[in-house]
Amino acid sequence: MQPICTLPFTHFLVERDGTVRCCCHNVEVKFGDLNTQTLDEIWHGDIYTKFRDLLSDGLLPDGCGKGGCPCVKRG
């Protein structure tokens, strides 16, 4: 099954305070903090892994489907 969104498989967003999120649309889920973790720890960590697994199964993880995410607006 094709993931609903591919951004968490290829991108990440770093906020000014070091918070890492998957994208600018999902502001509910904090994937990590660069002040206390390496990017490798965050990228391969449990939160990102579980998030990607849900998307791969065609499910919407927490924080997805809210706001104006264009990836969720599918027919």
ABEGO torsion letter per residue (X at the ends): XBBABAAAAABBBBBAAGBBBABAABAABBAEBAAABBAAAAAABAAAAAAAAAAAAGBBBBGBGBEABAAABBX
